[in-house]
Amino acid sequence: MGRRADHRGPPRPLEVPVIGVIDDGFLNRYRELLDAESAAFDELEHSVEDGDREHYELDFGTWRENVARRIAFLDRHDLLSDPVTTA
């Protein structure tokens, strides 16, 4: 005898619990943080390519500050699975 078809429907996608609200405001702010981090990294990359140690130090500090802001933003919205420490 043939098998009966399973009529439970298509499999459900994996559900990820979201503690905070992710809305347009959240996404806009996160995009701003990513853009600032990317711009800072571009400046850092240029100082490395130019061999400019003085600007490298400044650009590296700026990039690290932007990374820390992005991580803090995610942490405030309870979106980090593990605590993140920055050196």
PyMOL Python script that loads the backbone (N, CA, C, O; Angstrom):
from pymol import cmd

cmd.read_pdbstr("""\
ATOM      1  N   MET A   1       0.833  -1.177   0.000  1.00  0.00           N
ATOM      2  CA  MET A   1       0.000   0.000   0.000  1.00  0.00           C
ATOM      3  C   MET A   1       0.877   1.240   0.000  1.00  0.00           C
ATOM      4  O   MET A   1       1.980   1.233   0.546  1.00  0.00           O
ATOM      5  N   GLY A   2       0.382   2.299  -0.614  1.00  0.00           N
ATOM      6  CA  GLY A   2       1.148   3.532  -0.693  1.00  0.00           C
ATOM      7  C   GLY A   2       1.112   4.321   0.604  1.00  0.00           C
ATOM      8  O   GLY A   2       0.235   4.134   1.447  1.00  0.00           O
ATOM      9  N   ARG A   3       2.063   5.186   0.736  1.00  0.00           N
ATOM     10  CA  ARG A   3       2.111   6.040   1.917  1.00  0.00           C
ATOM     11  C   ARG A   3       1.127   7.189   1.759  1.00  0.00           C
ATOM     12  O   ARG A   3       0.891   7.674   0.652  1.00  0.00           O
ATOM     13  N   ARG A   4       0.576   7.604   2.843  1.00  0.00           N
ATOM     14  CA  ARG A   4      -0.322   8.757   2.824  1.00  0.00           C
ATOM     15  C   ARG A   4       0.509  10.031   2.861  1.00  0.00           C
ATOM     16  O   ARG A   4       1.541  10.100   3.528  1.00  0.00           O
ATOM     17  N   ALA A   5       0.051  11.010   2.150  1.00  0.00           N
ATOM     18  CA  ALA A   5       0.753  12.301   2.137  1.00  0.00           C
ATOM     19  C   ALA A   5       0.607  12.968   3.494  1.00  0.00           C
ATOM     20  O   ALA A   5      -0.423  12.845   4.157  1.00  0.00           O
ATOM     21  N   ASP A   6       1.636  13.664   3.889  1.00  0.00           N
ATOM     22  CA  ASP A   6       1.614  14.417   5.140  1.00  0.00           C
ATOM     23  C   ASP A   6       0.950  15.756   4.870  1.00  0.00           C
ATOM     24  O   ASP A   6       1.450  16.542   4.065  1.00  0.00           O
ATOM     25  N   HIS A   7      -0.153  16.026   5.520  1.00  0.00           N
ATOM     26  CA  HIS A   7      -0.935  17.237   5.247  1.00  0.00           C
ATOM     27  C   HIS A   7      -0.716  18.331   6.289  1.00  0.00           C
ATOM     28  O   HIS A   7      -1.585  19.180   6.489  1.00  0.00           O
ATOM     29  N   ARG A   8       0.404  18.317   6.931  1.00  0.00           N
ATOM     30  CA  ARG A   8       0.683  19.366   7.911  1.00  0.00           C
ATOM     31  C   ARG A   8       1.127  20.655   7.245  1.00  0.00           C
ATOM     32  O   ARG A   8       1.247  21.671   7.930  1.00  0.00           O
ATOM     33  N   GLY A   9       1.371  20.663   5.979  1.00  0.00           N
ATOM     34  CA  GLY A   9       1.801  21.860   5.272  1.00  0.00           C
ATOM     35  C   GLY A   9       3.307  21.913   5.152  1.00  0.00           C
ATOM     36  O   GLY A   9       4.013  21.006   5.594  1.00  0.00           O
ATOM     37  N   PRO A  10       3.797  22.995   4.544  1.00  0.00           N
ATOM     38  CA  PRO A  10       5.245  23.135   4.362  1.00  0.00           C
ATOM     39  C   PRO A  10       5.931  23.347   5.699  1.00  0.00           C
ATOM     40  O   PRO A  10       5.324  23.837   6.652  1.00  0.00           O
ATOM     41  N   PRO A  11       7.193  22.976   5.759  1.00  0.00           N
ATOM     42  CA  PRO A  11       7.912  23.185   7.022  1.00  0.00           C
ATOM     43  C   PRO A  11       7.978  24.669   7.359  1.00  0.00           C
ATOM     44  O   PRO A  11       8.126  25.510   6.472  1.00  0.00           O
ATOM     45  N   ARG A  12       7.870  24.978   8.626  1.00  0.00           N
ATOM     46  CA  ARG A  12       7.944  26.366   9.083  1.00  0.00           C
ATOM     47  C   ARG A  12       9.395  26.804   9.121  1.00  0.00           C
ATOM     48  O   ARG A  12      10.279  26.009   9.442  1.00  0.00           O
ATOM     49  N   PRO A  13       9.644  28.061   8.797  1.00  0.00           N
ATOM     50  CA  PRO A  13      11.032  28.543   8.896  1.00  0.00           C
ATOM     51  C   PRO A  13      11.467  28.556  10.359  1.00  0.00           C
ATOM     52  O   PRO A  13      10.644  28.616  11.272  1.00  0.00           O
ATOM     53  N   LEU A  14      12.770  28.498  10.552  1.00  0.00           N
ATOM     54  CA  LEU A  14      13.289  28.579  11.912  1.00  0.00           C
ATOM     55  C   LEU A  14      12.880  29.902  12.523  1.00  0.00           C
ATOM     56  O   LEU A  14      13.007  30.956  11.900  1.00  0.00           O
ATOM     57  N   GLU A  15      12.400  29.836  13.720  1.00  0.00           N
ATOM     58  CA  GLU A  15      11.976  31.052  14.396  1.00  0.00           C
ATOM     59  C   GLU A  15      13.084  31.534  15.306  1.00  0.00           C
ATOM     60  O   GLU A  15      13.638  30.770  16.097  1.00  0.00           O
ATOM     61  N   VAL A  16      13.399  32.803  15.186  1.00  0.00           N
ATOM     62  CA  VAL A  16      14.421  33.420  16.016  1.00  0.00           C
ATOM     63  C   VAL A  16      13.722  34.379  16.966  1.00  0.00           C
ATOM     64  O   VAL A  16      13.072  35.327  16.525  1.00  0.00           O
ATOM     65  N   PRO A  17      13.847  34.143  18.254  1.00  0.00           N
ATOM     66  CA  PRO A  17      13.180  35.059  19.190  1.00  0.00           C
ATOM     67  C   PRO A  17      13.818  36.442  19.136  1.00  0.00           C
ATOM     68  O   PRO A  17      15.041  36.578  19.170  1.00  0.00           O
ATOM     69  N   VAL A  18      12.990  37.442  19.052  1.00  0.00           N
ATOM     70  CA  VAL A  18      13.463  38.827  19.044  1.00  0.00           C
ATOM     71  C   VAL A  18      12.938  39.487  20.298  1.00  0.00           C
ATOM     72  O   VAL A  18      11.730  39.617  20.495  1.00  0.00           O
ATOM     73  N   ILE A  19      13.864  39.901  21.140  1.00  0.00           N
ATOM     74  CA  ILE A  19      13.479  40.489  22.415  1.00  0.00           C
ATOM     75  C   ILE A  19      13.039  41.937  22.222  1.00  0.00           C
ATOM     76  O   ILE A  19      11.993  42.347  22.726  1.00  0.00           O
ATOM     77  N   GLY A  20      13.834  42.701  21.495  1.00  0.00           N
ATOM     78  CA  GLY A  20      13.510  44.099  21.272  1.00  0.00           C
ATOM     79  C   GLY A  20      12.724  44.271  19.990  1.00  0.00           C
ATOM     80  O   GLY A  20      12.421  43.308  19.286  1.00  0.00           O
ATOM     81  N   VAL A  21      12.408  45.502  19.709  1.00  0.00           N
ATOM     82  CA  VAL A  21      11.664  45.800  18.497  1.00  0.00           C
ATOM     83  C   VAL A  21      12.636  46.204  17.404  1.00  0.00           C
ATOM     84  O   VAL A  21      13.451  47.110  17.578  1.00  0.00           O
ATOM     85  N   ILE A  22      12.535  45.519  16.281  1.00  0.00           N
ATOM     86  CA  ILE A  22      13.343  45.886  15.124  1.00  0.00           C
ATOM     87  C   ILE A  22      12.387  46.523  14.131  1.00  0.00           C
ATOM     88  O   ILE A  22      11.589  45.847  13.482  1.00  0.00           O
ATOM     89  N   ASP A  23      12.489  47.825  14.033  1.00  0.00           N
ATOM     90  CA  ASP A  23      11.609  48.561  13.135  1.00  0.00           C
ATOM     91  C   ASP A  23      12.461  49.425  12.214  1.00  0.00           C
ATOM     92  O   ASP A  23      13.687  49.317  12.214  1.00  0.00           O
ATOM     93  N   ASP A  24      11.814  50.277  11.435  1.00  0.00           N
ATOM     94  CA  ASP A  24      12.554  51.128  10.504  1.00  0.00           C
ATOM     95  C   ASP A  24      13.543  52.033  11.220  1.00  0.00           C
ATOM     96  O   ASP A  24      14.642  52.268  10.720  1.00  0.00           O
ATOM     97  N   GLY A  25      13.166  52.540  12.379  1.00  0.00           N
ATOM     98  CA  GLY A  25      14.078  53.395  13.147  1.00  0.00           C
ATOM     99  C   GLY A  25      15.325  52.647  13.573  1.00  0.00           C
ATOM    100  O   GLY A  25      16.439  53.160  13.469  1.00  0.00           O
ATOM    101  N   PHE A  26      15.127  51.421  14.057  1.00  0.00           N
ATOM    102  CA  PHE A  26      16.259  50.589  14.444  1.00  0.00           C
ATOM    103  C   PHE A  26      17.163  50.340  13.244  1.00  0.00           C
ATOM    104  O   PHE A  26      18.379  50.508  13.330  1.00  0.00           O
ATOM    105  N   LEU A  27      16.563  49.937  12.119  1.00  0.00           N
ATOM    106  CA  LEU A  27      17.350  49.623  10.930  1.00  0.00           C
ATOM    107  C   LEU A  27      18.069  50.850  10.381  1.00  0.00           C
ATOM    108  O   LEU A  27      19.210  50.743   9.930  1.00  0.00           O
ATOM    109  N   ASN A  28      17.428  52.001  10.412  1.00  0.00           N
ATOM    110  CA  ASN A  28      18.077  53.234   9.952  1.00  0.00           C
ATOM    111  C   ASN A  28      19.282  53.573  10.817  1.00  0.00           C
ATOM    112  O   ASN A  28      20.342  53.925  10.300  1.00  0.00           O
ATOM    113  N   ARG A  29      19.120  53.466  12.129  1.00  0.00           N
ATOM    114  CA  ARG A  29      20.233  53.767  13.035  1.00  0.00           C
ATOM    115  C   ARG A  29      21.367  52.764  12.850  1.00  0.00           C
ATOM    116  O   ARG A  29      22.539  53.141  12.854  1.00  0.00           O
ATOM    117  N   TYR A  30      21.023  51.495  12.690  1.00  0.00           N
ATOM    118  CA  TYR A  30      22.057  50.484  12.493  1.00  0.00           C
ATOM    119  C   TYR A  30      22.797  50.734  11.184  1.00  0.00           C
ATOM    120  O   TYR A  30      24.017  50.584  11.123  1.00  0.00           O
ATOM    121  N   ARG A  31      22.072  51.110  10.145  1.00  0.00           N
ATOM    122  CA  ARG A  31      22.706  51.428   8.851  1.00  0.00           C
ATOM    123  C   ARG A  31      23.663  52.606   9.011  1.00  0.00           C
ATOM    124  O   ARG A  31      24.749  52.600   8.432  1.00  0.00           O
ATOM    125  N   GLU A  32      23.273  53.621   9.793  1.00  0.00           N
ATOM    126  CA  GLU A  32      24.161  54.767  10.050  1.00  0.00           C
ATOM    127  C   GLU A  32      25.437  54.305  10.747  1.00  0.00           C
ATOM    128  O   GLU A  32      26.534  54.739  10.398  1.00  0.00           O
ATOM    129  N   LEU A  33      25.289  53.433  11.722  1.00  0.00           N
ATOM    130  CA  LEU A  33      26.454  52.926  12.448  1.00  0.00           C
ATOM    131  C   LEU A  33      27.365  52.118  11.524  1.00  0.00           C
ATOM    132  O   LEU A  33      28.587  52.250  11.583  1.00  0.00           O
ATOM    133  N   LEU A  34      26.771  51.286  10.677  1.00  0.00           N
ATOM    134  CA  LEU A  34      27.575  50.509   9.724  1.00  0.00           C
ATOM    135  C   LEU A  34      28.286  51.424   8.732  1.00  0.00           C
ATOM    136  O   LEU A  34      29.451  51.202   8.404  1.00  0.00           O
ATOM    137  N   ASP A  35      27.588  52.452   8.255  1.00  0.00           N
ATOM    138  CA  ASP A  35      28.201  53.387   7.301  1.00  0.00           C
ATOM    139  C   ASP A  35      29.367  54.133   7.940  1.00  0.00           C
ATOM    140  O   ASP A  35      30.411  54.315   7.314  1.00  0.00           O
ATOM    141  N   ALA A  36      29.188  54.564   9.185  1.00  0.00           N
ATOM    142  CA  ALA A  36      30.270  55.267   9.886  1.00  0.00           C
ATOM    143  C   ALA A  36      31.467  54.343  10.089  1.00  0.00           C
ATOM    144  O   ALA A  36      32.615  54.758   9.930  1.00  0.00           O
ATOM    145  N   GLU A  37      31.192  53.098  10.439  1.00  0.00           N
ATOM    146  CA  GLU A  37      32.274  52.129  10.629  1.00  0.00           C
ATOM    147  C   GLU A  37      33.001  51.871   9.307  1.00  0.00           C
ATOM    148  O   GLU A  37      34.229  51.796   9.275  1.00  0.00           O
ATOM    149  N   SER A  38      32.250  51.737   8.236  1.00  0.00           N
ATOM    150  CA  SER A  38      32.845  51.502   6.923  1.00  0.00           C
ATOM    151  C   SER A  38      33.704  52.687   6.475  1.00  0.00           C
ATOM    152  O   SER A  38      34.804  52.500   5.955  1.00  0.00           O
ATOM    153  N   ALA A  39      33.199  53.898   6.679  1.00  0.00           N
ATOM    154  CA  ALA A  39      33.952  55.101   6.302  1.00  0.00           C
ATOM    155  C   ALA A  39      35.247  55.189   7.111  1.00  0.00           C
ATOM    156  O   ALA A  39      36.300  55.526   6.571  1.00  0.00           O
ATOM    157  N   ALA A  40      35.163  54.887   8.404  1.00  0.00           N
ATOM    158  CA  ALA A  40      36.355  54.924   9.256  1.00  0.00           C
ATOM    159  C   ALA A  40      37.363  53.876   8.806  1.00  0.00           C
ATOM    160  O   ALA A  40      38.569  54.126   8.809  1.00  0.00           O
ATOM    161  N   PHE A  41      36.870  52.702   8.419  1.00  0.00           N
ATOM    162  CA  PHE A  41      37.780  51.657   7.946  1.00  0.00           C
ATOM    163  C   PHE A  41      38.445  52.074   6.637  1.00  0.00           C
ATOM    164  O   PHE A  41      39.626  51.797   6.428  1.00  0.00           O
ATOM    165  N   ASP A  42      37.701  52.733   5.759  1.00  0.00           N
ATOM    166  CA  ASP A  42      38.289  53.219   4.502  1.00  0.00           C
ATOM    167  C   ASP A  42      39.440  54.180   4.779  1.00  0.00           C
ATOM    168  O   ASP A  42      40.490  54.100   4.140  1.00  0.00           O
ATOM    169  N   GLU A  43      39.241  55.084   5.728  1.00  0.00           N
ATOM    170  CA  GLU A  43      40.304  56.021   6.092  1.00  0.00           C
ATOM    171  C   GLU A  43      41.497  55.280   6.671  1.00  0.00           C
ATOM    172  O   GLU A  43      42.644  55.604   6.365  1.00  0.00           O
ATOM    173  N   LEU A  44      41.227  54.293   7.501  1.00  0.00           N
ATOM    174  CA  LEU A  44      42.296  53.474   8.084  1.00  0.00           C
ATOM    175  C   LEU A  44      43.070  52.758   6.979  1.00  0.00           C
ATOM    176  O   LEU A  44      44.300  52.712   7.000  1.00  0.00           O
ATOM    177  N   GLU A  45      42.350  52.210   6.031  1.00  0.00           N
ATOM    178  CA  GLU A  45      42.981  51.511   4.914  1.00  0.00           C
ATOM    179  C   GLU A  45      43.894  52.450   4.114  1.00  0.00           C
ATOM    180  O   GLU A  45      44.993  52.065   3.717  1.00  0.00           O
ATOM    181  N   HIS A  46      43.432  53.676   3.885  1.00  0.00           N
ATOM    182  CA  HIS A  46      44.251  54.639   3.143  1.00  0.00           C
ATOM    183  C   HIS A  46      45.532  54.986   3.903  1.00  0.00           C
ATOM    184  O   HIS A  46      46.601  55.097   3.303  1.00  0.00           O
ATOM    185  N   SER A  47      45.424  55.156   5.206  1.00  0.00           N
ATOM    186  CA  SER A  47      46.622  55.505   5.972  1.00  0.00           C
ATOM    187  C   SER A  47      47.622  54.348   5.962  1.00  0.00           C
ATOM    188  O   SER A  47      48.832  54.575   5.968  1.00  0.00           O
ATOM    189  N   VAL A  48      47.122  53.107   5.948  1.00  0.00           N
ATOM    190  CA  VAL A  48      48.017  51.953   5.867  1.00  0.00           C
ATOM    191  C   VAL A  48      48.703  51.927   4.498  1.00  0.00           C
ATOM    192  O   VAL A  48      49.917  51.747   4.399  1.00  0.00           O
ATOM    193  N   GLU A  49      47.899  52.111   3.449  1.00  0.00           N
ATOM    194  CA  GLU A  49      48.457  52.086   2.095  1.00  0.00           C
ATOM    195  C   GLU A  49      49.490  53.185   1.884  1.00  0.00           C
ATOM    196  O   GLU A  49      50.476  52.992   1.172  1.00  0.00           O
ATOM    197  N   ASP A  50      49.258  54.349   2.512  1.00  0.00           N
ATOM    198  CA  ASP A  50      50.174  55.481   2.364  1.00  0.00           C
ATOM    199  C   ASP A  50      51.372  55.390   3.305  1.00  0.00           C
ATOM    200  O   ASP A  50      52.314  56.174   3.186  1.00  0.00           O
ATOM    201  N   GLY A  51      51.343  54.437   4.241  1.00  0.00           N
ATOM    202  CA  GLY A  51      52.428  54.322   5.208  1.00  0.00           C
ATOM    203  C   GLY A  51      52.469  55.496   6.169  1.00  0.00           C
ATOM    204  O   GLY A  51      53.536  55.856   6.666  1.00  0.00           O
ATOM    205  N   ASP A  52      51.324  56.092   6.435  1.00  0.00           N
ATOM    206  CA  ASP A  52      51.209  57.285   7.276  1.00  0.00           C
ATOM    207  C   ASP A  52      50.876  56.872   8.710  1.00  0.00           C
ATOM    208  O   ASP A  52      49.710  56.736   9.078  1.00  0.00           O
ATOM    209  N   ARG A  53      51.919  56.679   9.503  1.00  0.00           N
ATOM    210  CA  ARG A  53      51.757  56.168  10.871  1.00  0.00           C
ATOM    211  C   ARG A  53      50.929  57.109  11.749  1.00  0.00           C
ATOM    212  O   ARG A  53      50.104  56.649  12.539  1.00  0.00           O
ATOM    213  N   GLU A  54      51.140  58.406  11.618  1.00  0.00           N
ATOM    214  CA  GLU A  54      50.404  59.372  12.447  1.00  0.00           C
ATOM    215  C   GLU A  54      48.897  59.276  12.185  1.00  0.00           C
ATOM    216  O   GLU A  54      48.100  59.195  13.119  1.00  0.00           O
ATOM    217  N   HIS A  55      48.526  59.285  10.921  1.00  0.00           N
ATOM    218  CA  HIS A  55      47.106  59.188  10.595  1.00  0.00           C
ATOM    219  C   HIS A  55      46.563  57.787  10.887  1.00  0.00           C
ATOM    220  O   HIS A  55      45.385  57.628  11.208  1.00  0.00           O
ATOM    221  N   TYR A  56      47.418  56.784  10.777  1.00  0.00           N
ATOM    222  CA  TYR A  56      47.000  55.425  11.101  1.00  0.00           C
ATOM    223  C   TYR A  56      46.505  55.356  12.541  1.00  0.00           C
ATOM    224  O   TYR A  56      45.436  54.806  12.807  1.00  0.00           O
ATOM    225  N   GLU A  57      47.270  55.906  13.455  1.00  0.00           N
ATOM    226  CA  GLU A  57      46.890  55.860  14.875  1.00  0.00           C
ATOM    227  C   GLU A  57      45.542  56.544  15.096  1.00  0.00           C
ATOM    228  O   GLU A  57      44.687  56.019  15.809  1.00  0.00           O
ATOM    229  N   LEU A  58      45.353  57.710  14.487  1.00  0.00           N
ATOM    230  CA  LEU A  58      44.082  58.428  14.621  1.00  0.00           C
ATOM    231  C   LEU A  58      42.940  57.649  13.972  1.00  0.00           C
ATOM    232  O   LEU A  58      41.866  57.505  14.555  1.00  0.00           O
ATOM    233  N   ASP A  59      43.182  57.154  12.768  1.00  0.00           N
ATOM    234  CA  ASP A  59      42.140  56.429  12.040  1.00  0.00           C
ATOM    235  C   ASP A  59      41.782  55.116  12.726  1.00  0.00           C
ATOM    236  O   ASP A  59      40.619  54.711  12.736  1.00  0.00           O
ATOM    237  N   PHE A  60      42.778  54.456  13.296  1.00  0.00           N
ATOM    238  CA  PHE A  60      42.519  53.215  14.016  1.00  0.00           C
ATOM    239  C   PHE A  60      41.645  53.483  15.236  1.00  0.00           C
ATOM    240  O   PHE A  60      40.717  52.724  15.514  1.00  0.00           O
ATOM    241  N   GLY A  61      41.936  54.548  15.957  1.00  0.00           N
ATOM    242  CA  GLY A  61      41.117  54.918  17.115  1.00  0.00           C
ATOM    243  C   GLY A  61      39.686  55.248  16.712  1.00  0.00           C
ATOM    244  O   GLY A  61      38.741  54.847  17.391  1.00  0.00           O
ATOM    245  N   THR A  62      39.523  55.973  15.616  1.00  0.00           N
ATOM    246  CA  THR A  62      38.188  56.322  15.132  1.00  0.00           C
ATOM    247  C   THR A  62      37.417  55.066  14.732  1.00  0.00           C
ATOM    248  O   THR A  62      36.237  54.926  15.052  1.00  0.00           O
ATOM    249  N   TRP A  63      38.079  54.170  14.041  1.00  0.00           N
ATOM    250  CA  TRP A  63      37.420  52.930  13.619  1.00  0.00           C
ATOM    251  C   TRP A  63      36.984  52.110  14.833  1.00  0.00           C
ATOM    252  O   TRP A  63      35.865  51.598  14.872  1.00  0.00           O
ATOM    253  N   ARG A  64      37.875  51.987  15.828  1.00  0.00           N
ATOM    254  CA  ARG A  64      37.534  51.229  17.049  1.00  0.00           C
ATOM    255  C   ARG A  64      36.355  51.855  17.779  1.00  0.00           C
ATOM    256  O   ARG A  64      35.502  51.135  18.299  1.00  0.00           O
ATOM    257  N   GLU A  65      36.292  53.182  17.828  1.00  0.00           N
ATOM    258  CA  GLU A  65      35.159  53.857  18.469  1.00  0.00           C
ATOM    259  C   GLU A  65      33.857  53.534  17.745  1.00  0.00           C
ATOM    260  O   GLU A  65      32.825  53.318  18.380  1.00  0.00           O
ATOM    261  N   ASN A  66      33.909  53.503  16.421  1.00  0.00           N
ATOM    262  CA  ASN A  66      32.711  53.178  15.648  1.00  0.00           C
ATOM    263  C   ASN A  66      32.280  51.729  15.859  1.00  0.00           C
ATOM    264  O   ASN A  66      31.085  51.448  15.955  1.00  0.00           O
ATOM    265  N   VAL A  67      33.222  50.825  15.930  1.00  0.00           N
ATOM    266  CA  VAL A  67      32.889  49.429  16.210  1.00  0.00           C
ATOM    267  C   VAL A  67      32.246  49.325  17.589  1.00  0.00           C
ATOM    268  O   VAL A  67      31.242  48.634  17.757  1.00  0.00           O
ATOM    269  N   ALA A  68      32.819  50.007  18.573  1.00  0.00           N
ATOM    270  CA  ALA A  68      32.279  49.973  19.931  1.00  0.00           C
ATOM    271  C   ALA A  68      30.856  50.537  19.972  1.00  0.00           C
ATOM    272  O   ALA A  68      30.008  50.006  20.689  1.00  0.00           O
ATOM    273  N   ARG A  69      30.583  51.602  19.215  1.00  0.00           N
ATOM    274  CA  ARG A  69      29.224  52.168  19.167  1.00  0.00           C
ATOM    275  C   ARG A  69      28.228  51.163  18.592  1.00  0.00           C
ATOM    276  O   ARG A  69      27.117  51.013  19.102  1.00  0.00           O
ATOM    277  N   ARG A  70      28.638  50.479  17.524  1.00  0.00           N
ATOM    278  CA  ARG A  70      27.751  49.487  16.904  1.00  0.00           C
ATOM    279  C   ARG A  70      27.470  48.339  17.867  1.00  0.00           C
ATOM    280  O   ARG A  70      26.325  47.907  18.003  1.00  0.00           O
ATOM    281  N   ILE A  71      28.501  47.849  18.530  1.00  0.00           N
ATOM    282  CA  ILE A  71      28.329  46.755  19.490  1.00  0.00           C
ATOM    283  C   ILE A  71      27.450  47.195  20.658  1.00  0.00           C
ATOM    284  O   ILE A  71      26.581  46.442  21.096  1.00  0.00           O
ATOM    285  N   ALA A  72      27.667  48.397  21.162  1.00  0.00           N
ATOM    286  CA  ALA A  72      26.853  48.902  22.263  1.00  0.00           C
ATOM    287  C   ALA A  72      25.387  49.023  21.845  1.00  0.00           C
ATOM    288  O   ALA A  72      24.489  48.715  22.629  1.00  0.00           O
ATOM    289  N   PHE A  73      25.148  49.466  20.623  1.00  0.00           N
ATOM    290  CA  PHE A  73      23.789  49.579  20.108  1.00  0.00           C
ATOM    291  C   PHE A  73      23.105  48.210  20.094  1.00  0.00           C
ATOM    292  O   PHE A  73      21.970  48.072  20.550  1.00  0.00           O
ATOM    293  N   LEU A  74      23.797  47.212  19.571  1.00  0.00           N
ATOM    294  CA  LEU A  74      23.232  45.864  19.545  1.00  0.00           C
ATOM    295  C   LEU A  74      23.012  45.327  20.951  1.00  0.00           C
ATOM    296  O   LEU A  74      22.015  44.656  21.216  1.00  0.00           O
ATOM    297  N   ASP A  75      23.941  45.623  21.849  1.00  0.00           N
ATOM    298  CA  ASP A  75      23.822  45.167  23.228  1.00  0.00           C
ATOM    299  C   ASP A  75      22.621  45.819  23.917  1.00  0.00           C
ATOM    300  O   ASP A  75      21.894  45.155  24.656  1.00  0.00           O
ATOM    301  N   ARG A  76      22.412  47.116  23.677  1.00  0.00           N
ATOM    302  CA  ARG A  76      21.253  47.802  24.271  1.00  0.00           C
ATOM    303  C   ARG A  76      19.932  47.192  23.812  1.00  0.00           C
ATOM    304  O   ARG A  76      18.932  47.268  24.525  1.00  0.00           O
ATOM    305  N   HIS A  77      19.925  46.601  22.650  1.00  0.00           N
ATOM    306  CA  HIS A  77      18.713  45.985  22.125  1.00  0.00           C
ATOM    307  C   HIS A  77      18.683  44.466  22.355  1.00  0.00           C
ATOM    308  O   HIS A  77      17.877  43.751  21.759  1.00  0.00           O
ATOM    309  N   ASP A  78      19.575  43.994  23.227  1.00  0.00           N
ATOM    310  CA  ASP A  78      19.635  42.569  23.589  1.00  0.00           C
ATOM    311  C   ASP A  78      19.770  41.658  22.363  1.00  0.00           C
ATOM    312  O   ASP A  78      19.122  40.614  22.287  1.00  0.00           O
ATOM    313  N   LEU A  79      20.611  42.055  21.411  1.00  0.00           N
ATOM    314  CA  LEU A  79      20.791  41.259  20.206  1.00  0.00           C
ATOM    315  C   LEU A  79      22.146  40.569  20.136  1.00  0.00           C
ATOM    316  O   LEU A  79      22.518  40.041  19.088  1.00  0.00           O
ATOM    317  N   LEU A  80      22.872  40.568  21.219  1.00  0.00           N
ATOM    318  CA  LEU A  80      24.146  39.852  21.252  1.00  0.00           C
ATOM    319  C   LEU A  80      23.954  38.569  22.049  1.00  0.00           C
ATOM    320  O   LEU A  80      23.390  38.588  23.143  1.00  0.00           O
ATOM    321  N   SER A  81      24.420  37.468  21.503  1.00  0.00           N
ATOM    322  CA  SER A  81      24.239  36.198  22.196  1.00  0.00           C
ATOM    323  C   SER A  81      25.194  36.057  23.373  1.00  0.00           C
ATOM    324  O   SER A  81      24.858  35.431  24.378  1.00  0.00           O
ATOM    325  N   ASP A  82      26.379  36.636  23.250  1.00  0.00           N
ATOM    326  CA  ASP A  82      27.381  36.572  24.321  1.00  0.00           C
ATOM    327  C   ASP A  82      27.881  37.990  24.581  1.00  0.00           C
ATOM    328  O   ASP A  82      27.922  38.823  23.675  1.00  0.00           O
ATOM    329  N   PRO A  83      28.257  38.250  25.825  1.00  0.00           N
ATOM    330  CA  PRO A  83      28.833  39.574  26.099  1.00  0.00           C
ATOM    331  C   PRO A  83      30.083  39.791  25.256  1.00  0.00           C
ATOM    332  O   PRO A  83      30.885  38.875  25.073  1.00  0.00           O
ATOM    333  N   VAL A  84      30.239  40.987  24.755  1.00  0.00           N
ATOM    334  CA  VAL A  84      31.392  41.336  23.930  1.00  0.00           C
ATOM    335  C   VAL A  84      32.251  42.288  24.722  1.00  0.00           C
ATOM    336  O   VAL A  84      31.759  43.247  25.316  1.00  0.00           O
ATOM    337  N   THR A  85      33.536  42.015  24.724  1.00  0.00           N
ATOM    338  CA  THR A  85      34.465  42.934  25.367  1.00  0.00           C
ATOM    339  C   THR A  85      35.358  43.510  24.296  1.00  0.00           C
ATOM    340  O   THR A  85      35.748  42.820  23.354  1.00  0.00           O
ATOM    341  N   THR A  86      35.675  44.775  24.448  1.00  0.00           N
ATOM    342  CA  THR A  86      36.597  45.413  23.525  1.00  0.00           C
ATOM    343  C   THR A  86      37.849  45.783  24.289  1.00  0.00           C
ATOM    344  O   THR A  86      37.794  46.251  25.427  1.00  0.00           O
ATOM    345  N   ALA A  87      38.961  45.566  23.650  1.00  0.00           N
ATOM    346  CA  ALA A  87      40.249  45.859  24.302  1.00  0.00           C
ATOM    347  C   ALA A  87      40.642  47.284  24.079  1.00  0.00           C
ATOM    348  O   ALA A  87      41.694  47.715  24.551  1.00  0.00           O
TER     349      ALA A  87
END
""", "prot")
cmd.dss("prot")
cmd.show_as("cartoon", "prot")
cmd.util.cbc("prot")
cmd.orient("prot")
